Amino acid sequence: MGNKYIDLSQKSPKEAAEIVGEVEKSNYLAHTIREMELALMRTRRMHYHIFVYAATSPSCTKSKITFFDYCCEIRLAANCEKTDDRTIRLILAHELGHLIYNFDNLKNPEILENPTPSQKEEAFAWIFAYHLINVKSAYHKYTHGGGRFIYSTPELKDALSNLVRKKNPTIHGDVMRGIEE
């Protein structure tokens, strides 16, 4: 897979628009990501960037967020292109939930140096993911009247339940109770 942005300025306006207008899985929730960067700018006076990319190595089978002083990287698992949209959106939203959980502590060395989140943080991130995707789904339904990013509450709950049961079974009950509150 090559770099589609090479010679972008040499393309026709239509070709360039199609290239930059294409929504890839690593671009899901782009507006939310920009909102979070703006929130950090307005509340913490931080130029904090959130980078999202899909891993290229097949050995990268888990998605994760890594915090640095002035940015974080969200790496989606290498198989994300084969994963359904709803699951990828929940996984990306979950990683963004870790950022929200740590919003006030992004300069804390413990956060920067500890790659293993607590059970409480994991539960928070999954509950955040559910609510974020639910809000985004309602927005798409309202603004577009339909489309592939609209999910019913039962199908979103089922998808979340399956993900949490697979990835964090010890907190499954806490997460499912948390989305009902």
C-alpha positions as CSV (number, residue, x, y, z in Angstrom):
1,M,0.0,0.0,0.0
2,G,1.7,3.2,-1.2
3,N,1.5,6.7,0.1
4,K,-1.7,8.2,-1.6
5,Y,-0.6,11.7,-0.7
6,I,2.5,11.7,-3.0
7,D,2.1,14.4,-5.7
8,L,-1.2,15.5,-4.2
9,S,-0.7,19.0,-5.5
10,Q,-0.2,17.6,-9.0
11,K,-3.6,15.9,-9.1
12,S,-6.8,17.4,-10.5
13,P,-9.0,19.1,-8.0
14,K,-11.5,16.2,-8.2
15,E,-8.8,13.6,-7.7
16,A,-7.2,15.5,-4.8
17,A,-10.7,15.9,-3.2
18,E,-11.4,12.2,-3.5
19,I,-8.0,11.4,-1.9
20,V,-8.4,13.7,1.1
21,G,-12.1,13.1,1.4
22,E,-11.9,9.4,1.8
23,V,-12.6,8.2,5.3
24,E,-10.3,5.4,6.4
25,K,-10.6,3.5,9.6
26,S,-7.7,5.5,11.1
27,N,-9.7,8.7,10.4
28,Y,-12.8,7.5,12.2
29,L,-13.9,10.0,14.9
30,A,-11.6,12.7,13.4
31,H,-13.9,15.5,14.5
32,T,-14.0,14.1,18.1
33,I,-10.2,14.0,18.1
34,R,-9.9,17.6,17.0
35,E,-12.5,18.6,19.7
36,M,-10.3,16.8,22.3
37,E,-7.2,18.6,21.1
38,L,-9.1,21.9,21.3
39,A,-10.3,21.1,24.8
40,L,-6.7,20.5,25.9
41,M,-5.7,23.8,24.3
42,R,-8.5,25.7,26.1
43,T,-8.3,24.1,29.5
44,R,-4.6,23.1,29.8
45,R,-3.0,25.6,27.4
46,M,-1.4,22.5,25.8
47,H,-0.7,22.0,22.1
48,Y,-1.4,18.3,22.4
49,H,-1.8,16.2,19.3
50,I,-3.6,12.9,19.0
51,F,-2.2,10.7,16.3
52,V,-4.1,7.6,15.0
53,Y,-2.7,5.0,12.7
54,A,-3.2,1.4,11.8
55,A,-0.2,-0.8,12.6
56,T,1.5,-2.3,9.6
57,S,3.1,-5.3,11.3
58,P,0.9,-8.3,11.5
59,S,2.3,-9.0,15.0
60,C,0.5,-5.9,16.3
61,T,-2.8,-7.6,17.2
62,K,-3.9,-5.2,19.9
63,S,-4.9,-1.5,19.8
64,K,-3.4,0.8,22.4
65,I,-2.7,4.3,23.3
66,T,0.7,5.6,24.3
67,F,1.2,8.9,26.0
68,F,4.0,11.3,25.5
69,D,4.7,14.9,26.8
70,Y,2.9,16.7,24.0
71,C,1.0,14.0,22.1
72,C,-0.4,10.6,22.3
73,E,-0.4,7.8,19.7
74,I,-3.3,5.5,19.2
75,R,-2.2,2.4,17.3
76,L,-5.0,0.4,15.8
77,A,-4.4,-3.4,15.4
78,A,-2.9,-4.4,12.1
79,N,-6.1,-6.3,11.2
80,C,-8.3,-3.3,11.6
81,E,-9.0,-3.0,7.8
82,K,-10.7,-6.4,8.0
83,T,-12.7,-5.5,11.2
84,D,-16.3,-4.2,10.9
85,D,-16.8,-0.4,11.2
86,R,-18.8,-0.6,14.5
87,T,-16.0,-2.6,16.2
88,I,-13.3,-0.3,15.0
89,R,-15.2,2.8,16.1
90,L,-15.7,1.2,19.6
91,I,-12.1,0.3,19.9
92,L,-10.9,3.8,18.8
93,A,-13.5,5.4,21.1
94,H,-12.2,3.2,23.9
95,E,-8.6,4.4,23.4
96,L,-9.9,8.0,23.4
97,G,-11.6,7.1,26.7
98,H,-8.1,6.5,28.2
99,L,-7.2,10.1,27.1
100,I,-10.3,11.6,28.7
101,Y,-9.6,9.6,31.9
102,N,-6.0,11.0,32.0
103,F,-6.9,14.5,30.7
104,D,-5.8,16.2,34.0
105,N,-2.6,14.2,34.3
106,L,-1.0,14.2,30.9
107,K,2.3,15.7,32.3
108,N,2.4,13.2,35.1
109,P,5.4,10.8,34.7
110,E,3.4,7.9,36.2
111,I,0.9,8.2,33.3
112,L,3.7,8.6,30.7
113,E,5.7,5.7,32.0
114,N,3.0,3.3,33.0
115,P,1.6,1.5,30.0
116,T,-0.8,-0.7,32.0
117,P,-4.1,1.1,32.9
118,S,-6.0,0.2,36.1
119,Q,-9.2,-1.8,36.0
120,K,-11.1,1.4,36.9
121,E,-9.5,3.2,33.9
122,E,-10.3,0.3,31.6
123,A,-14.0,0.3,32.7
124,F,-14.2,4.1,32.2
125,A,-12.7,3.8,28.7
126,W,-15.2,1.2,27.6
127,I,-18.2,3.1,29.1
128,F,-17.0,6.3,27.4
129,A,-16.7,4.3,24.1
130,Y,-20.3,3.2,24.3
131,H,-21.6,6.6,25.0
132,L,-19.4,8.3,22.4
133,I,-20.5,6.0,19.6
134,N,-24.1,6.2,20.8
135,V,-23.9,10.1,20.5
136,K,-22.2,9.9,17.1
137,S,-24.8,7.4,15.9
138,A,-27.6,9.7,17.0
139,Y,-25.9,12.6,15.3
140,H,-25.5,10.7,12.0
141,K,-29.2,9.7,12.2
142,Y,-30.3,13.2,12.8
143,T,-28.1,14.9,10.2
144,H,-28.0,12.2,7.5
145,G,-31.2,10.2,8.2
146,G,-29.4,7.0,7.7
147,G,-26.1,5.4,6.8
148,R,-23.5,2.9,7.9
149,F,-22.6,4.7,11.2
150,I,-26.1,4.4,12.7
151,Y,-26.5,1.7,15.3
152,S,-29.4,0.7,17.4
153,T,-28.9,0.7,21.1
154,P,-29.2,-3.2,21.3
155,E,-26.7,-3.8,18.6
156,L,-24.3,-1.3,20.1
157,K,-24.7,-2.9,23.6
158,D,-24.1,-6.4,22.1
159,A,-21.0,-5.2,20.2
160,L,-19.6,-3.6,23.4
161,S,-20.5,-6.6,25.5
162,N,-18.7,-9.0,23.1
163,L,-15.6,-6.7,22.9
164,V,-15.3,-6.3,26.7
165,R,-16.0,-10.0,27.3
166,K,-13.2,-10.8,24.8
167,K,-10.6,-8.1,25.9
168,N,-11.4,-7.4,29.6
169,P,-13.6,-10.2,31.0
170,T,-13.0,-9.2,34.6
171,I,-14.6,-5.8,34.2
172,H,-17.5,-6.9,31.9
173,G,-20.2,-6.6,34.7
174,D,-18.9,-3.2,35.8
175,V,-19.0,-1.9,32.2
176,M,-22.4,-3.2,31.4
177,R,-23.8,-1.7,34.6
178,G,-22.0,1.6,33.8
179,I,-23.7,2.0,30.4
180,E,-27.1,1.6,32.1
181,E,-26.5,4.5,34.5
